[in-house]
């Protein structure tokens, strides 16, 4: 993992630990009879454990969350053929290939580094896109592998889920913790709302710019920007028509497009850049205009 990716991952660990520590302090102060030391100790220990788990097992957690199955070349010959060609074009090791049992057309990459990468496609995307469009999508995912994004984004999704869990723990702990119930409940509601938003902003900070770059590098890899542009246009419509009905929205940043239907406030904190802008940039590439 490069220095930049290492620094981003380290910053994620630090930010998550600080958020967990803050939640632990609040839980101890308002739901444990003012014993903030105990609350901080418990949540700091949880933060350390989750940091270690996220680093070594985030890819396995993501694959399990989406019921992704590692497949052989005999089971997915088209996927293997496309990804093997992209591996040769990019100079990357051949990643493992997984299929997600969902009709929602989408794809993502995960793994600790390029030697332990997994490229996953949903069953739906195999039937939904042409081979040229699918190649564009998989080139985008291989660009994430090449740029060492997969570790950062996998860790970010795992930690975002952990932060949401911590905020819910604080809410229920405060609700049943006694003391100044009205004041405690107000604080609990504030934390329950702001902690998940902080998690989304954390993902947004590491995701949006990476998507633009992966679009550009994926398009350059195959030399056909419109293949990816056409795929993105279809995937945007396909995911709105058939959003994924399992998995965890906190890991939506891993996918090439958001697989969950997001409306209203949720759309303001989308971890993906606007689809119209992504397509416009790719169309400009195809027309010879500077990206």
Secondary structure by P-SEA (a helix, b strand, c coil): ccaaaaaaaaaaaaaaaaaaaaaaaaaaacccccaaaaaaaaaaaaaaaaaaaaaccaaaaaaaaaccccccccccaaaaaaaaaaaaaacccccbbbbbcccccccccccccccbbbbbbcaaaaacccaaaaaaaaaaaaaaaaacaaaaaaaaaaaaaaaaaaaaaaaaaaaccccaaaaaaaaaaaaacaaaaaaaaaaaaacaaaaaaaaaaaaaacccaaaaaaaaaaaaaaaaacccccccccccccccccccccccccccccccccaaaaaaaaaaaaacccc
